[in-house]
Amino acid sequence: MHESREIADALGETDPQPVALIKRIVRRLGIERVAALLAATRQIEANGGMPTRDGRRRRTAGGVFFELVKQSLRESGDADALAELFPPRMKPAKKQRGSHHGHQQAHVVQPAGSMLRPRRRVTGRAAVPEAAPAAPEQSAVAAPAETDQRVDGHAALTLAWRYLPREIGCYAIGAHDATRRLLVRFHFPDVARRHHAAALAAVAAATGWAVEVHPEPHQGQLAAAALALMPPDARVIGVPSIRFKTHQVVVRYAGTIDPAVTAVIHDTYQQQTGWELVLHYE
């Protein structure tokens, strides 16, 4: 199929796996719909690209395109196509290393219901859970588990950073010794509560401390994510305005934005940050 080959070339994709995925996307969605998504990808790339979910790096052009395809399928409610084109990744179970002398084996962390309850290793070091799928939104505070272990503030922070690395958008963790409470700051806390609920619960279980997510997002990351999505034909005026009461970021611009691209920008921003992006023409 020549169209899929041309799209792969436009995205700079040469490896067999993404090229084959593009061919399946064209076959499933149709060339007109895919062409519109490719046009949106080009506009995003021309204006500086799209950051990854944690905001730490820029996606490749192919990564932007695939993300837009996913969002388009979610919006249309086509769950079958989404599952066919982007099936969930199944991680192989980690092998437990046993001793030839009959020593007790270390346990891997396994989810129990909606919570991860890490078991103790025989060495006394806490196990780190594997990445968990997105969970329904929960309370901002993860209650500590019943434990006899008394973990001090330094140890609690060390364990918390193991479960909540910077790569997932966690940029600060504070410990309040008097109340045995950890305060976790994410770039985009509304999204983080859903995506990392299991990891937050695992921190509470491993430390015996209450874990609270700070409700305010990182203002710089909110603005950067909005500006990264603006197409090149739109000239941004001033700096983005952040409205905390309504969870909105307002970008004022001059120029033109295609309505189809506007819809993609809105949906992409909401997926990344949990906030609404308002584009105000002046």
N, C-alpha and C positions, 0 to 999 in steps of 0.2 A: 504494500500500500504506500504509494508515493507521498501522500499527505502526511502520514505519520513520520516518515523519514525526514521530510522537510521541517516538521515541528521539532523533532529531536535535534536536527542540525541548528535550528534557531535557538534552542535552549542550551546548546553546547553539550548535549548528552551523547556519549559514544559507547558507554558500557552496554553490554547486551541486556542486562536486567532492566534498567530504566527505559531503554529503547523498546523492549517488548511491552513494558507497562504502558508507554505512550500509544503503542499500536492498539492495545486492548481498550484504552480510554477512548480513542477515536472510534473504534468499532461500537462501543457501548453508548457514547454520548452523541456521536454524530459530528461531522466536520464543522458545521456552523457554530455549534455550541463550544467546541474546542477552540475554534479560531477566536471567539470572543474572549475566552479565558487566556489565550496566548497574548491577545492585545492588552489585556489588563496586566499581565505579567510584564510585558515590555514597558508599560507606563510606570509600574512600580520600580522596575530596575533602573529606568532612566532617571528616576528621582531619588536614587540612593539605596534602593533595595528594601527588602523586608527583613526585620530582625527575627532571630529564632525565638521560640516561646519564652526562653529565659532572658532574652534581650542582650546576651553576651556576644553574639556574633551575627554576621549577615548571612542569610540563606543564599544558596546558589540560585541561578535562574530556574533550573529544574525544580529545586526545592520550593520556590515561590509558586510555580505552576502546579505542582502536585498538591500544595496546600490549598490553592484556589479551587482545584477540582474537588477536594474533600469537602470544602465549605459549600460548594455548589450542590453537591449530592445531599449534604445534610439539610440544606434549605429546601430542596425539592422533596425531601422525605423518601428518597430512593435508598433505603437501607440495604436492599439486595445488591445494588450496584456498588455501594460503598464497601460491603463485606467482600464482594468478588474482587474488586480492584485493589483494596487495601485491607487484606485480612489481618486480624490481630496476630501479633508475633508471639509465639509460644517459646518461652525460654526453657532450655533443657534443665532438668533437675541437677543440682550440683552433687557430685559424688562425695560421699563422706569418707574421709581418710581414716581408716582403722589401723590399729597396731597389730602386728603379728604376735604380740605377746599378750593379747587379751585386754589391753587397756580400753577404757570407755571411749566411744567415738564422740566427736563433736556434733552437735545438732545444728541443722540449718533452720533459719527463721521461716515459719509458715504462717499464713493468715488464718485467723479463727473468726469466722463471721466477717464483720466489717473492721475488725481490729487485728493488728499484728502483735502477737505476743512472743517476743524473742526469748528462747530458752537459753539457759546458761551453758557456756562452754566449760569443760573441765579445767581449762587454764584460768578461768575467772574473767576472761575478756568478753565483752558484750559482742554478740553477732550483729552484723549489719544486714538489714532486710534488703531483698531485691526490690527493684522498682515495681510499684503496684499500679494497677489500672485506676482510672478516674473513679472516684466514689461520690455518692450523693453529698450535697453540701451539709456540713455538720456545724455544730457550735464552734465558736472561735476558741474555746478552751477545751483541751484534751485532759480529762481527769487522770490523775496518777493511779497506777495499779497498787493493789495491796502487796507490800513487800517489806521484808525485814532489813533489807540492805539500806544503809544510810549513805547516800551519795552526796558529797560536798559540791559546792558551786563550780569549782574548777573541773571536777570529773563530769558533772552534769553537762557543762558546756562542751567538753570534749566529745561526749557521746552524742550530743545534739548535732554537732557539725558532721559526725559520721553519717547520720540519718538524713541530714538536710544540707547537702553541699551547695556551694555557691552556683554550681551549674544549673540548678533548678530554680534560680532566681531568689534564693535566700541571701540577703546581704548583711544581716546583723542579727545576733542573738545576745540577749542580756539575761543575767541571772540575779534574782532578788533572794538573797539567802534567808532573810527573816520570814518570808512567806513561802519559800521553796517553790518559786514560780519562774518559769522561763518565758521571756517575751521575744517572739520571733518576728522579724520584719522581712517581708517579701516585696519584690518590685510591684507585683500585682496580687494583693492578698485575696481579692474576691475569687480569682481563678485558683490560687494556690490552695485555698481551703478545700476545694473540690478535688483537685488533682493529687494533693499530697496528704489527704486525711489519714491514710494508713500510716504514713511515715511519722506524722505528728503523734498519732496514738502510740506508735512504737517508741518514740522518745519518752513519752509519759510512762510507759510500762518499764522501760529499761532504767530510768533514773528515779522513779518514784516522785517526780516533781510534776506540778501542773504546768501545762504548755498552752500559752496564749498567743494567738496571731494578732499583731498590731493591725488595726483596721485601716490605717492610712497607707495608700500606695506611695511609691517613690515618684515624686513630682517630675524629676528629670527624665525618668524612664517613660512616664506617661506622655510627656511632650515629645521625646525622641521617637517613640513608636508612632505618634500621630504624624510627625513631619516625614518620617520614612515612607509613609503610604501616599503622600501627596504626589499626583502626577506632574510631569514636567511642564505641561501647558498651564498649570495653575501657579501663579506667583503668590507665595505666602506673604501676608501683611502682618508685621509685628510678630509677637510670640504667642503660642497657644495659651488660652485662658482655661484655668482649671476650676470647675465648679464642684466643690466637695458635697454640697447638699443634694445635688441631683445626679452625682456620679457622671458628669459630662466634661468633655474637653472640647473647646470651641476653637476652630482654626478659621481665621479670616483670610480670604484669598481674592485675587483678581484673575480673570482668564476664564477658560471653559473646562468643564469636566464632563465626560460622557456619562449619562444617567446610569448605564450598566456598570461603568467603572465606579461610580459613586456608591452603588449598592455593594459592590465587592469590598470597597474600602471600609464601609460601615461594618459589614459582617466580620471582616478580618480583624478590625480593631477590637470589636466586642469579644471575639474568640481569644485574642491575645491578652486583653487587660481586664475584661469584665465590665468595662465602662463604655459609654456611648460617645462616639465621635460626631460632633456637629460641625458641618461645613457651612460657613456663612459667607455668601458672595457679596462683595462690595464693589 
